[in-house]
Every structure is written in C-alpha cells, then in structure tokens.
Amino acid sequence: MKKMTPMQRQYYELKNENPGTILLFRLGDFYEMFDDDAIEASRILSITLTARNKGLENEMKMCGMPHHSSESYINKLTKAGKKVAICEQTSDPNLPGIVERKVVRIITPGTVLSESVLDEKSSNYLVALYEEKGKFGLSFSDISTGEFYSTQIDSFEEVKAEILRLNPAELLLPKEFSLQEECINLVQNVSFWFVPQNAQKALQDFFKVPHLKVFYIENEKEVVAAAAMLLDYIIDTQKGSTHQITGIKRYSISDSMPVDFHTLRNLEVFHTLHEGKHQGSLISVIDKTLTAAGGRKLKHWLIRPLRDIESIQKRLEEVTQFTHDHNLRDRLRAALKDTRDLERLIGRVSSGRAHPKDLVAIRETLKTLPEIRSLVAQFKK
C-alpha cells in the first residue's frame, strides 16, 4: 500500500463519500482533479493532464482550473452528463495543520442553477419515477424556479409519453427498477437513487405539514414514494439549500389534451423536423413573450393544451381583451420589458447562490410590479 500525504487521505475520503462524481478539490485559488477524474476531465475540457508528486510512490494524475473561471468548465462537464462535486476549504489555510474541506454541493444535469447553462425560456426538469404493482408515481421539479409537481399514471406507455413531453435534463430511478432499460432509452442522463424508508414522514417533515392531504397525494403510495425520492436527491445534491421548494402541486395527465412526443416533433412545435432548429418551428413564429417566465409558460401551454371548455373560453376572452385594447397592451408590454426573471432570481437567493447583481435585479423588478398589477387590473374590468 502506497504511503499517502494527509491531503491525499483527505481527498480519497471525500471521493469515497461522493461516488459517481467528478470531485473538484479546492487548493488555494484552484480546483484540482486527480486520478481517473483528472483523466476524464482533461479529455472533456481539453486541458493539460499533469501529475502531483511526479516520480514518487504516491504520484497522482492531476489537472485543474482557476476558481474564478470555474463556471464555464463546470458547465462543460454537466453538459457532458457528468455530476460535479464542489469541495471547498472550510477553515483558515493560515492555521497550522491540514485545511478542512467539505463538499458544499453536487451539480448534476438536472440540478443546474447557472445562468450560462439554462435556457431562460425553457424549464430544466429533474424527473423521478417509481413503480409498484403496475402503477407509477411521477414527480418532477425545476429547482431553479422551485416548481415541484407529482402525478399518478396507470400505464408505462403513458409514463413514456409524459417523460418525453417533459424532456427532462435528468431522470431519477430507484436503484432496483424493472424498466431500467426502457427508461434509459428515453433520456440521455439517468441517475439512480433510493426511496426514503418512511417516504410519507420525510415529506411531512420537510414541508412542515401534519398530513399529505394538503397536497392531495395521501392515498397514492407510488406518488409519495416518487416525490420523497426526488426531494431526497435534491436535498443531497444541494446540501440542504432547498428553500425555494415550498410545496407539491398534484396534477393529472387527463387534465390536458394528450400530445405525444412524435406529434410535437412532426408538427415542428419546438424544432424543425429535419434539421432540429428552433428557427422555423411553430414556437419561433408565435413566441412574442418579453419575459423568460412568459416564454416558459407558453411552452407549458403548447405541451398541455386545454380540454376543459370553460378554461378554453376564459383564456380566449382574455386574449380578446389584449388584442382589442392596443394602447393598454403596449403599456403593459413596455412595463414587462423592465422586469427580470424573478422566479429564477428568487431561486438563486433561496439556494444561497445569488450574487449582488441578482439582488439589484430583484429590486428593479419589484419596482415595476405596482404598475403591472394596475394595468392587468384594467384588463379585467
């Protein structure tokens, strides 16, 4: 057994605690990667592979990146489907002895918060799926906005259609799942997790509710399991920074008209059929939204067309109002131009990832809300 330095022992302990990740180990002003992580990262990032303690018994393959410019490198790793564990120094490096370090968060394709990775007009969904006796619980979340939805589905064909509609960045499955192969073929990034031993209590404790009746899922064991698995994974990767998730919204796939993936593709709703481009698709023609949240809402409406007559009529009446009153509509659009993506800004604040510029953007957006509320109220008169 090769002799290791205290730093090497610390590294391997943290690596063993975070299997399946590329560990970014903070050393001063750099994040360093070692051994197999370094070999893999150097290939993906096209950076030089070197070695620490070169020529000695405890030589380690090594590559690294400056801390101040690490975001672009991390983004490349997550786009390649990798999970990245961020290990920071948590004690004063000027004190005697080895610097204390711990993993402060794990970034996966479905838990990205970086503005430079996220499409502002698209949701970044993490989906969890659980099955028992032919019934499925499906939960999904976009942690950048705090969305958290759950549903029960009675057949795997409907599950496949729902997953393809959601187009998740990452799919979460139980470690023992009978339909693994079929699911792996649906989504590029698949991860495996476990359902908490007492799923119901885990949800009640997190949301601080006495009963799951408040979410309308109390009698759906599969839904409870999927929601608890999803929440536990988010808590683990975010290391507890989950204040943006405040509740579970129960929905039913029967509430909207079923539009499967092949229909969306053949009708070129989001991308052209042959080249897969945004330009030339239906949404590129009709998306006149001025805000990121508005763009995401429009996509949601296209994926889930209304089927309830009263809801359809109500939406048409609202559209008619906006169409006929040009002056009021133009004033409202002018006010919306001055807003920023409040959903994701608040998400970054809640998760402890906000920068000063984010707080400024929230302040400036909040200033516009009284005018927007006043204009919207005039439409409803």
C-alpha positions as CSV (number, residue, x, y, z in Angstrom):
1,M,0.0,0.0,0.0
2,K,1.5,3.3,-1.1
3,K,2.2,6.0,1.5
4,M,-0.2,8.9,1.3
5,T,0.1,12.5,2.5
6,P,-2.6,13.9,4.8
7,M,-4.0,15.9,1.8
8,Q,-4.2,12.7,-0.3
9,R,-6.0,10.9,2.5
10,Q,-8.5,13.8,2.8
11,Y,-9.1,13.7,-0.9
12,Y,-9.8,10.0,-1.1
13,E,-12.1,10.2,1.9
14,L,-14.2,12.9,0.2
15,K,-14.1,11.0,-3.1
16,N,-15.4,7.8,-1.4
17,E,-18.2,9.8,0.2
18,N,-19.3,11.1,-3.2
19,P,-19.1,8.2,-5.7
20,G,-20.1,8.7,-9.3
21,T,-19.0,12.4,-9.3
22,I,-16.0,14.3,-10.6
23,L,-14.6,15.9,-7.4
24,L,-13.4,19.5,-7.7
25,F,-11.0,19.7,-4.8
26,R,-10.2,23.3,-3.7
27,L,-6.5,24.0,-3.4
28,G,-5.9,27.8,-2.9
29,D,-7.1,29.6,-5.9
30,F,-7.7,26.4,-8.0
31,Y,-10.0,23.5,-8.2
32,E,-7.9,20.3,-8.8
33,M,-9.0,16.9,-10.1
34,F,-7.0,13.7,-9.5
35,D,-6.6,10.2,-10.8
36,D,-9.4,8.9,-13.0
37,D,-11.3,12.2,-12.5
38,A,-8.4,14.1,-13.9
39,I,-8.0,11.8,-16.9
40,E,-11.7,12.1,-17.8
41,A,-12.0,15.8,-17.1
42,S,-8.8,16.6,-19.1
43,R,-10.4,14.9,-22.1
44,I,-13.8,16.6,-21.8
45,L,-12.3,20.0,-21.1
46,S,-9.3,19.8,-23.3
47,I,-6.9,20.9,-20.5
48,T,-3.4,19.6,-19.8
49,L,-3.0,16.5,-17.7
50,T,-0.1,16.7,-15.3
51,A,0.9,14.9,-12.1
52,R,1.3,15.7,-8.4
53,N,4.4,14.2,-6.6
54,K,5.6,13.1,-10.0
55,G,8.0,10.2,-10.0
56,L,7.3,9.3,-6.4
57,E,5.4,6.4,-4.9
58,N,2.3,8.5,-4.3
59,E,2.2,10.1,-7.7
60,M,-1.3,11.3,-8.7
61,K,-2.6,12.3,-12.2
62,M,-3.8,15.8,-11.9
63,C,-5.5,18.7,-13.8
64,G,-7.1,21.8,-12.6
65,M,-8.9,25.1,-13.3
66,P,-8.8,28.6,-11.7
67,H,-11.5,29.1,-9.1
68,H,-12.6,32.4,-10.5
69,S,-13.3,31.0,-14.0
70,S,-14.5,27.6,-13.0
71,E,-18.2,28.0,-14.0
72,S,-17.5,27.5,-17.7
73,Y,-15.6,24.3,-17.1
74,I,-18.2,23.0,-14.7
75,N,-20.9,23.8,-17.3
76,K,-19.0,21.7,-19.9
77,L,-18.8,18.8,-17.5
78,T,-22.5,18.8,-16.7
79,K,-23.4,19.2,-20.4
80,A,-21.4,16.0,-20.9
81,G,-23.7,14.4,-18.4
82,K,-21.3,14.4,-15.5
83,K,-22.0,15.0,-11.9
84,V,-19.6,17.5,-10.3
85,A,-19.0,17.7,-6.5
86,I,-17.7,21.1,-5.4
87,C,-15.3,20.7,-2.5
88,E,-14.4,24.0,-0.7
89,Q,-11.9,24.9,2.0
90,T,-13.9,25.5,5.3
91,S,-11.1,26.5,7.6
92,D,-8.4,29.2,7.6
93,P,-5.5,28.0,5.4
94,N,-3.1,30.1,7.6
95,L,-3.8,27.9,10.6
96,P,-1.4,25.0,11.4
97,G,-2.3,21.6,10.1
98,I,-4.3,20.5,7.1
99,V,-7.0,22.7,5.8
100,E,-10.5,21.4,6.5
101,R,-12.6,20.8,3.4
102,K,-16.2,19.6,2.6
103,V,-18.4,19.1,-0.4
104,V,-20.8,22.0,-0.4
105,R,-23.0,21.0,-3.4
106,I,-23.2,18.5,-6.2
107,I,-24.1,19.8,-9.7
108,T,-25.9,17.3,-12.0
109,P,-27.6,17.9,-15.3
110,G,-31.0,18.2,-13.5
111,T,-29.8,20.5,-10.7
112,V,-28.0,23.2,-12.6
113,L,-28.5,26.8,-11.5
114,S,-26.0,28.5,-13.7
115,E,-27.5,31.2,-16.0
116,S,-25.0,30.4,-18.7
117,V,-26.3,26.8,-19.0
118,L,-30.0,27.3,-18.5
119,D,-32.2,28.3,-21.4
120,E,-34.1,31.3,-20.0
121,K,-37.3,30.3,-21.8
122,S,-37.1,26.6,-21.1
123,S,-37.6,24.6,-17.8
124,N,-34.8,22.4,-16.6
125,Y,-36.6,19.4,-15.2
126,L,-35.4,16.7,-12.9
127,V,-37.9,13.8,-13.1
128,A,-38.3,10.9,-10.6
129,L,-40.2,7.7,-11.4
130,Y,-41.4,5.0,-9.0
131,E,-43.5,1.9,-9.8
132,E,-45.4,-0.6,-7.7
133,K,-47.8,-3.3,-9.0
134,G,-48.2,-1.7,-12.3
135,K,-48.9,1.8,-11.0
136,F,-46.5,4.7,-11.4
137,G,-45.7,7.7,-9.4
138,L,-44.0,10.5,-11.3
139,S,-42.6,13.7,-9.8
140,F,-40.7,16.5,-11.4
141,S,-39.0,19.7,-10.3
142,D,-37.2,22.6,-11.7
143,I,-35.0,23.7,-8.8
144,S,-34.2,27.0,-10.5
145,T,-37.8,28.1,-10.0
146,G,-38.9,25.9,-7.1
147,E,-41.6,24.0,-9.2
148,F,-42.5,20.6,-7.8
149,Y,-45.2,18.5,-9.4
150,S,-46.5,15.0,-8.9
151,T,-49.0,12.7,-10.5
152,Q,-50.1,9.0,-10.7
153,I,-50.0,7.2,-14.0
154,D,-51.6,3.8,-14.7
155,S,-49.5,2.6,-17.7
156,F,-45.9,2.7,-18.8
157,E,-47.0,3.9,-22.3
158,E,-48.4,7.0,-20.6
159,V,-45.3,7.3,-18.5
160,K,-43.1,7.3,-21.6
161,A,-45.3,9.9,-23.2
162,E,-45.1,12.2,-20.1
163,I,-41.3,11.8,-19.8
164,L,-40.9,12.7,-23.5
165,R,-43.2,15.7,-23.1
166,L,-41.2,17.0,-20.1
167,N,-37.9,16.4,-21.9
168,P,-36.0,16.2,-18.6
169,A,-32.4,17.1,-18.2
170,E,-32.1,14.1,-15.8
171,L,-34.2,11.1,-14.9
172,L,-34.1,9.6,-11.4
173,L,-34.9,5.9,-10.9
174,P,-34.9,3.6,-7.9
175,K,-31.7,1.5,-7.8
176,E,-33.8,-1.6,-8.5
177,F,-36.3,-0.7,-11.2
178,S,-37.8,-3.3,-13.5
179,L,-38.0,-1.0,-16.5
180,Q,-34.5,0.5,-16.4
181,E,-33.5,-0.3,-20.0
182,E,-36.7,1.2,-21.4
183,C,-36.2,4.4,-19.4
184,I,-32.5,4.7,-20.3
185,N,-33.5,4.8,-24.0
186,L,-35.8,7.7,-23.3
187,V,-33.4,10.2,-21.6
188,Q,-29.8,11.0,-22.1
189,N,-29.0,11.4,-18.4
190,V,-30.3,8.7,-15.9
191,S,-29.3,8.6,-12.2
192,F,-30.2,6.0,-9.6
193,W,-31.4,6.8,-6.1
194,F,-33.3,5.3,-3.2
195,V,-36.7,5.9,-1.7
196,P,-36.5,7.1,1.9
197,Q,-37.6,4.4,4.4
198,N,-40.6,6.4,5.6
199,A,-41.4,8.5,2.5
200,Q,-44.6,10.0,3.9
201,K,-42.8,11.2,7.1
202,A,-39.9,12.6,5.0
203,L,-42.3,14.8,3.0
204,Q,-44.3,15.9,6.1
205,D,-41.1,16.8,7.9
206,F,-39.6,18.8,5.0
207,F,-42.8,20.7,4.2
208,K,-43.8,21.0,7.9
209,V,-47.3,19.7,7.3
210,P,-49.3,17.4,9.6
211,H,-50.7,15.3,6.7
212,L,-50.2,14.9,3.0
213,K,-53.9,15.8,2.4
214,V,-52.8,19.3,1.8
215,F,-51.1,18.1,-1.4
216,Y,-53.9,15.6,-2.4
217,I,-51.5,12.7,-2.5
218,E,-52.2,11.0,0.8
219,N,-53.8,7.9,-0.8
220,E,-51.2,7.4,-3.6
221,K,-48.3,5.4,-2.3
222,E,-46.4,5.5,-5.6
223,V,-46.7,9.3,-5.9
224,V,-45.5,9.7,-2.3
225,A,-42.5,7.5,-3.0
226,A,-41.5,9.3,-6.2
227,A,-41.9,12.7,-4.5
228,A,-39.8,11.6,-1.5
229,M,-37.1,10.2,-3.7
230,L,-36.9,13.3,-5.8
231,L,-36.8,15.6,-2.7
232,D,-34.2,13.5,-1.0
233,Y,-32.0,13.7,-4.2
234,I,-32.4,17.5,-4.3
235,I,-31.5,17.8,-0.6
236,D,-28.4,15.7,-1.1
237,T,-27.1,17.5,-4.1
238,Q,-27.9,20.9,-2.8
239,K,-26.7,20.1,0.7
240,G,-29.8,21.5,2.3
241,S,-30.2,24.7,0.2
242,T,-33.7,23.9,-0.8
243,H,-35.8,26.9,0.5
244,Q,-37.2,27.6,-3.0
245,I,-39.2,24.4,-2.9
246,T,-42.3,25.2,-0.8
247,G,-44.9,22.6,-1.7
248,I,-46.1,19.8,-4.1
249,K,-48.7,20.5,-6.8
250,R,-50.8,17.5,-7.7
251,Y,-51.8,17.3,-11.4
252,S,-53.4,14.7,-13.7
253,I,-52.3,13.9,-17.2
254,S,-56.0,13.8,-18.1
255,D,-56.4,17.5,-17.3
256,S,-55.0,18.4,-20.7
257,M,-55.2,17.0,-24.2
258,P,-52.5,14.3,-24.7
259,V,-49.9,15.4,-27.2
260,D,-47.1,12.9,-27.5
261,F,-43.5,13.4,-28.4
262,H,-44.0,12.3,-32.0
263,T,-46.9,14.7,-32.5
264,L,-44.8,17.6,-31.2
265,R,-41.9,16.5,-33.4
266,N,-43.9,16.0,-36.6
267,L,-45.8,19.3,-36.1
268,E,-42.5,21.1,-35.6
269,V,-43.8,22.7,-32.4
270,F,-40.4,23.4,-30.9
271,H,-37.9,22.3,-33.5
272,T,-37.9,21.8,-37.3
273,L,-38.3,18.2,-38.4
274,H,-35.2,17.6,-40.5
275,E,-32.6,20.0,-39.0
276,G,-33.8,20.2,-35.4
277,K,-33.6,24.0,-35.4
278,H,-35.6,26.5,-33.3
279,Q,-35.9,28.9,-36.3
280,G,-38.8,27.8,-38.4
281,S,-40.6,26.0,-35.7
282,L,-44.1,26.9,-34.5
283,I,-42.9,28.5,-31.3
284,S,-40.3,30.6,-33.1
285,V,-43.2,32.2,-35.0
286,I,-45.7,32.7,-32.2
287,D,-43.4,33.4,-29.2
288,K,-43.7,37.2,-28.7
289,T,-43.1,37.0,-25.0
290,L,-40.9,39.6,-23.4
291,T,-40.0,37.7,-20.2
292,A,-38.3,34.4,-19.5
293,A,-41.2,33.3,-17.3
294,G,-43.7,34.1,-20.1
295,G,-41.6,32.0,-22.6
296,R,-41.7,29.1,-20.2
297,K,-45.4,29.5,-19.7
298,L,-46.1,29.5,-23.4
299,K,-44.1,26.2,-23.8
300,H,-46.1,24.7,-21.0
301,W,-49.4,25.7,-22.7
302,L,-48.2,24.1,-26.0
303,I,-47.2,20.9,-24.3
304,R,-50.5,20.7,-22.4
305,P,-53.4,22.1,-24.5
306,L,-56.6,22.8,-22.5
307,R,-59.5,20.4,-22.9
308,D,-61.9,22.0,-20.4
309,I,-64.4,24.2,-22.3
310,E,-64.8,26.8,-19.6
311,S,-61.0,27.1,-19.2
312,I,-60.6,27.5,-23.0
313,Q,-63.4,30.1,-23.2
314,K,-61.8,32.1,-20.3
315,R,-58.4,32.1,-22.0
316,L,-59.9,33.2,-25.3
317,E,-61.8,36.1,-23.6
318,E,-58.5,37.3,-22.0
319,V,-56.7,37.1,-25.4
320,T,-59.5,39.0,-27.0
321,Q,-59.1,41.8,-24.4
322,F,-55.4,42.1,-25.1
323,T,-56.0,42.0,-28.8
324,H,-58.6,44.8,-28.9
325,D,-57.0,47.3,-26.5
326,H,-53.8,48.2,-28.3
327,N,-52.9,51.1,-26.0
328,L,-53.2,49.2,-22.8
329,R,-51.4,46.2,-24.2
330,D,-48.5,48.3,-25.4
331,R,-48.2,50.0,-22.0
332,L,-48.2,46.6,-20.3
333,R,-45.5,45.2,-22.7
334,A,-43.4,48.3,-22.0
335,A,-43.6,47.7,-18.3
336,L,-42.7,44.0,-18.7
337,K,-39.6,44.9,-20.7
338,D,-38.1,46.3,-17.4
339,T,-38.5,43.1,-15.5
340,R,-36.0,40.3,-15.0
341,D,-36.6,36.5,-14.4
342,L,-38.0,36.8,-10.8
343,E,-38.7,33.1,-10.5
344,R,-35.1,32.1,-11.1
345,L,-33.6,35.1,-9.2
346,I,-35.6,34.1,-6.1
347,G,-34.5,30.5,-6.7
348,R,-30.8,31.5,-6.6
349,V,-31.4,33.6,-3.4
350,S,-33.2,30.8,-1.7
351,S,-30.5,28.3,-2.5
352,G,-27.7,30.7,-1.4
353,R,-26.2,31.1,-4.8
354,A,-27.2,34.7,-5.5
355,H,-24.7,37.5,-6.5
356,P,-25.1,41.2,-5.7
357,K,-26.3,41.8,-9.3
358,D,-29.2,39.3,-8.7
359,L,-30.3,41.3,-5.7
360,V,-30.2,44.5,-7.8
361,A,-32.3,42.8,-10.5
362,I,-34.9,41.7,-7.9
363,R,-35.1,45.3,-6.6
364,E,-35.6,46.8,-10.0
365,T,-38.2,44.2,-11.0
366,L,-40.2,44.7,-7.8
367,K,-40.3,48.4,-8.6
368,T,-42.3,47.6,-11.8
369,L,-44.9,45.3,-10.2
370,P,-47.3,48.0,-8.9
371,E,-47.6,49.4,-12.5
372,I,-48.0,45.9,-14.0
373,R,-50.7,45.0,-11.4
374,S,-52.6,48.2,-12.1
375,L,-52.5,47.6,-15.9
376,V,-53.6,44.0,-15.6
377,A,-56.5,45.1,-13.3
378,Q,-57.7,47.4,-16.1
379,F,-57.9,44.5,-18.5
380,K,-60.1,42.6,-16.1
381,K,-62.7,45.4,-15.7
